[in-house]
Amino acid sequence: MKLDNEYDVIVAGAGVAGTLAAAAAAKGGANVLLIDKNSVEEPGKKTNWGWTCGDAVAKSHLDFINKKIGVSFSEPELDHKVDGVYAISPDLKKKFLFEGEGYSLDRPKFARKLLAIAQKAGAKYVSGHFVDGPILEDNKVVGVYGRNTENNAYQVRAKIVIDALGISSMLRRKLPENPYVDREISHDDIETTGRYIADFEVGNDDLAYYDPKNALIHLNQEMSPGGYCWIFPRARNKINIGLGVEKKSLDIRNKKMSKTDTLHSLIDKYIEWNPAVKNMKIYDEDKNGKGYWSVPVRRQLDSLVYYGYMGAGDSMAMPNPISAGGIGPAMVGGLLAGEVAAKAVQEKDISLGSLWRYNTEYNREYGNKTAGLEVFRVYLQSLNNDQINYGMHHFLTDKEAVDISYGLVPELSLGQTFNKILHGVANINAFKNLIFVVRRMKELNALYAAYPKSPAEFMPWKEKVGSSMHEVKERFKPNPI
């Protein structure tokens, strides 16, 4: 398809965030180009491995999209309904509800559905085009450049560019040096993940290993150092099974255990360990049966906008810092980015101040809790299996654990604290650290409740957040074994 010289909005990347950004911007009256390296049959495909993901999304996020743009989802893209997501202790004796009702997705079908929504709204989709960087004038983004699958160079301009290219985005990384959007994401804030989609037979029917009605997260620092293992049910005797690891944690674990495990070997060992999984065979429809990918697990970038530039999804580190779930926040971020971009174009005001509305709206809808969740993720990575077991049994009530998983700060009363200390003498340092974490979560939640309303207020706020998070990371180092 031939490219025009200029558009109101260019959306780079046709994944979850990009397609919804394009749909929302087009519905808002903007002339939108949605550009992607993949074909119309494979929009948003990450690599030759497919759409590597846990493929889970909360019902609340689907409801948000329906409320905003009147789009609903059903079979076949919603493959299997789950009642909740449960985190299970290493000893398998304690579990906490992590998220509520949701769905396991058929990810390729979901991708095609999202693209159809964007095209129906009026966005123009161009496939087979790689985006190599932003066109800059006076240090402002005014378009994108790249090459197509025939290696022919192209340039196309726009009033606003929305970056949905993912964690390795060349648009973000080639921005001018600036105080707003971080160009790089630290390796310490990235987890490497892998998963298989497979047919299987249920062996052991213990619901601690597999639950056809719930998605399970297994916390185990020996099997998935710095991350977790998961087994999510799919329809028709299928599962999405995999795990994520943090590199420093994996290196420490391997050294202390005299192992040479990799992400791949750990996934295979988790499958072998899980007695519920029998006669497993890779289900490779759409060539999506196996996959490996990196996921950011920090709070979203402090600012999501720059001059002429907005970002959504993994390019802005939007996945949940504890669960690494990225589909829900990508849906929210993409839709809000498209709405704000369209409004800026219609009002003929594409200044940084005008685009700043996206920062405040995303913070209100989802981002306000992620810094607190990042603190708790860093704390978890400093615990070994014995400490996690003890903590899940004694440190937190079920309600307090659920509060934390939703980004809320539990109120640990003096009486509760005293009783827990009495029962937890062997783990007193871990509990003292939990008290520190809860207080730091509260401080950061308060900072995000006062997110700057304009660029002029941004730098003092960013420095406070950065200083607070730096102290947390200096206090809690990975220590899986």
N, C-alpha and C positions, 0 to 999 in steps of 0.2 A: 504494500500500500504506500502511495506517495505521501511524503511529509509536506505539510504547509510550512511557510517560513516562520510563522509565529502563532502562538496560542495564548489564551488567557492563563491556563494552568497546564503545566506538564507534570504528570505523575510518573516517576521512574520506579519500575518494579510492580509486577501484577500479582503479588502475593495477597495475603489477607488485608493488610493495611492499605496497600496500593489500590486494590480494586474498590474498596469501600471509600477511599479518598476520592477516586475518580467518579464514583457514583454520586457521592454527596456534592461534589463541586459541579458536576453536570446538572444535577437536579436544582442546584442553586442558580443556574443560568449561565455558567461559565463555558467557554469553548475549551474542551479538555482533550489532551493527548495522553493516553496511557501507553507507556512504552516498556517492552520486556524482551528479554533474550529468547524466551520460549515461544512455542507455537500456540495457536488458539486451543489446541487439545491439551496443552500442558502448562497453563498459566501459573506463574509463581513457583515452578519447579526449581528446587534449590541447586541440585547437581544431577549427574547421571544416576545417583542413588534414589532420586525421587524427592518426595515432600517429607523429609525426615522430621518427625515430630511425635509427641505423645498423642496427638490427635484428640485431645479432650478440651471441651469448652463448657463453661457454666451456663445454665439456662438464663441467668440474669443478664449475661452479655448478649445473648440472642434476643432477649426481650428489649434490651436497650436499642438495638438496631431496628427492631420492629416498630418501636415507639417513635424513633427518629425519622425513618424514611419509609415506613409501611411495608417492609419486606419480611416475609416469614420463611422458615426453613422446615423441611420435613424429610421423609425418606425420598431418595436413597442417600442424600448427603449426610443426614443424621442417621448414623448406622445403628446405634444402640443407646438406650436411655440408661443412666445410672442414678441411683438415689443419692450418692455422695462419694467423696474421696476420703479415704482413711489413711492416716500415717500410723504405722505399726512399729513397735519397739524392736530392737535387735533380738530380744528373747521371745518375741511373738506373744507376750502375755498382756500387753497394754496397747490400746489403740485410741487415737483421737480423731474426731471428725475434722477434716482439713478444709473441705469445701462442700457445698450443698449440691442440690440436684443439677444434673448436666447431661452431656451426651459424649459418646465416642463417635468421632466423625469418620466417614469415608473421605479421606483428605483429597484425593484427586477429583472426586465428584463435587465436593464442597468448593474446590478451586474453580471448577467450570461454572458452578452456580453463581459464584461471586462475579466472575467475568461477565456472565450473561446479564447480571443486575447492572453492572457498570455500562455495558453497551446499550441496554434498554434505556438507561437514563440519558444517553446521548454522548458518552465518552467514545472517542476514536481509539481503537486498539491497534497498535503496530507491533508485530512480533519480529523475532530474529534480529533485534537491535541491542547491542551491548552499550551501556552507558559508562564512559570512561572518566568523566569529570564535568565540572560546571563551567559554563562560559561566564567570565567575570569582566565587569566594567566598573571602574572606580571602586573595586573591592566589593561589588554587589553581584549577586547571582542573577543572570538575565537569560539563562538557557542551559542546555546540556550539549555535550559533544560525545562522539563515540564512533563505533563501526558496526556494520551489519555482518551477517553470517558469510557474506561474500568478501569480507574484509574491506569494504568500501567505507570511507570516512563520511560522516554526516555531522551537521550542526542544526539545531532547532532552538528557537528562542521562545520565551514566555514571560509574562508579567510575574508569575510565581512558579517556583519549582518545588514539588513535594517529593522528598527522598524516602522511598520505601524499598531500598535496595538490600536491606539486611545488615548484619553485623559488620561486614567487610566493605560497606559502601564507599565507593570512590568519590561520590559527591561529598560526603561528610569529610573524608580524609583529605580532600583537595580544597576545602574551604580556606580562605585566608586565615592567618592567625587572628583570633578574635576572642573577646572575653565571654561570649555567649555560649556557643555550641562547641563542646569538646570534640576534637577531631579524632582522637584515639580512645579506645576502651582498654583499660588495663587487663593484662592477662590474668591477674589475680581475681578479676571480676567476671571470668568466663569459665563455663563448664563445657567439657566435651561430652557429647551424648551419642548414644547409638540405640537403635531399636530394630526389632523384627516384627513383622506382621505375619501371623501364622495360623494355620489350622492345627487343632490339637484335640486330644482326648483328656478328660478330667481324670486324674489318678486319685490322689488323696483329696477327699472332699472337705478337709479342714478349711474353714473360711479365713483363717489367718494367712493362707497361701494363695488362694484364689476365691473370688466372690463374684458370681455372675451378675449381681445387682449393684456392686460397688467397685470403684477403682481403688486399688491398693498401692500404697507407697511403703516400701520396706526400708527403714533406716538401719543401715549396717555399715560401719566404717571400714570393716575388713573387705566386704564385697563391693562397696561403692564409696571409696574414700572421698570425703568432701562433697558428696552428692547423695543420691539414693537410687534404689532399684524400684521398678514399677511393673505392675501387671494390670492392664486395663482390659476389661471384657469388651468384646465385639460381638456382633450378631453371628448366628450360624456357626457356633463352635470355633470362633476365631478370637485371637488376643493381639494386643499391642504390648510387647514385652521388651524391656530394655533398662538402661541405667545411665547415669551421668557421673562424671568424676571431675575433681579439681586437680590440676596438674601437680601442684606442690604437695597436696595431700596424698596423691597416688605415689609420688616419688618417696615420700616419707614412709608410707605403708610398705612399699616394695623393699626399701632398705632395711626396715626393722624386721620384716618377715622373711628376708632373703628370697624375695620373689622377683620375677621379671614380667609381671602381668601388664597387659595393655587393656585399653577399653574393650577391644574385641574379645580377648580371652576372658575378661571379667563377665561380659554378657553371657558367654557360653557357660561359664561356671555358675552363674546365677540360675540359668535355665536348668542345669544339671542338679543344683541344690534344691530347686522348688519341686516337691513331690506331686504337686497338682498338675504339672505339665508332663504329659505322656504323648509319645508318637507325634511329636511336633514336626510339621512340614511348612516351609516358607510359602506364604500366599503372595504370589508375585504379580497380581493384576496391576496394570499400568506401570510395571517394572518398579514397584514401590515396596517390595517385600523386605529389603534390608536397607539401612541407611545410617550415616554418621554425620554429625553436624555440631557446631559450636554455638552456645547460647549465652548471652550476657545475663548475669544474675546480680545486678546492682539496681539501685534506684534509677529511674529514667534520667537521661541527661538533664542537668539543672535548667537549661533552656532548650526548647525544641525549635526555636526560630532564630533566623539571622536575616540580613537584608536580602529580600527576594527568595528566601529559602525556609522551608518547613520540613520536619521529618516525622515519621511514624513507624511503629513496629520495632523490629530488632535494630534498625539503623539508629534508633534513639534509646536503645537498651530498655525497652518497655516490659519484657517478661517479668513475671513475679519473682522477686529475689530468692524466695524459699523454694517454691515449686518449679521454677523455670517455665511455668505455663505462659505461653506467649500469644495464643490465639485471641483470648478475650481482650487483653489490653491493646493488641494490634487492631482489633475491630473498633474499639472505642476511640483510639488515637487516630486511626485512618479517617473515620467518619467525621470527627470533630475538625481535623485538619482540612478536609474538603469543604466543610461548611464555612469555616472561617476564611478560607481562600476565596470562595465564591463571593462571600459578602464583601471582602476587601476589593475585589475586582468591580463588583456592582457599585460600590461607594467611591470608586476611583481613588482609593487610598491604600496603597500597598506598602506603606512605610513600616518600619520595624514596630512602631507603636501600635499600628493597626493589627499586625500579625500577632502581637503579644497576647491578644485575646485567646489564642489557642493555648498558650502556656497556662493561663488561669483556668480555662475551661477543662483542660485535661487534668490539671491538679485537683479540681473540684470533683470530677467524676471518678478518677481512679488513682492518680499519682500521689495524692496527699499521704498515703499510707506506706509507700514503697521504701522510704528511707528507714522507717522503723523496722520493716521486714528485712532490709539489708543488714541492719544491726543484729537481728536475731539469727540470720543466716551465718554471719561471721562467728557468732557465739557457738552455734551448733558445730561448725567446722573445727572448733577447738576442743571438742569433747570426744572421748573414746566410747566404745560400746557400753562398757560398764557404767560410765557416767550418764549416758543417754537412758539406759535402762532404769537406773536409780532415779533420775530426774523425772521420767515419765510416770513412774510409780509414786513418787513422793513430793516432787517440787510443785507441780501444777495440778489443779483440779481440771476436770474435763472442760468446764466452762472457760477457765483461764486459758487453756490451750487453744480452744476455738477462738477466743478473743484475739490471741496473738496471730493466729493464722489469717484472720480477717484484717489485720493491721490495727486492731484495738489494743489498748494498754490495760492489762489486768490490774486490779487494785489489790495488792498484796497487803492485807491489814497487818497491824502489829501482832495481833493474836495468832493469825495464820502463820506469819513469819516465824514467831517463836516456836510454835509446834513443829513446823517443818525443820527448823534448825535442830531441835531435839532429836528428830527422827533421822536426820541426815548428817550426823557427826563425821562419818567417813567421807562425805562429799561436801564438807562445809565450804571449801573454796569455790567449788562449782556453783553452790547456791548463792554465795556472796556475789559471784560474777553475774548470776541471773538477776539479782536485785539491781546491780549496776546497769544491766542491759535494759531492764524494764524502765528505769529512770531515764536512760538515754533515749529509748523509744518515745517516751512521753515528751522529752525536750524537742526531739526532731518533729514529732507530730505537731507540736505547737509552732515550730518554725514554718512548717508547710501550711499550717492554717493561716499563717500571715505571709503567704507567697507574694512576692512583689507585684504590684499592679501595673508597673511600667518598667521599661529598661533602666530608667534613672535610679531606681531603687534596688537594682539587681545585684551589683557587686558586693555591697556589705552583707547581704543575705547569703550569697554564694560562699563567701569566706567563712561565715559562721557554720554553714552546713559542712563545708569541706574540713574545717578544723575539728568539728565534732566527730565526723566519720573517721578522720585520720587517727584520733585518739582511740577509737574502738578497735581499729585494725592493728594498732601498735600493741594494744592490750591482749588481743586474742589472735594467736597464731595457729595455723593448722596443726593438729596433733591427733591424728586418727587412731594411733595405736599406743 
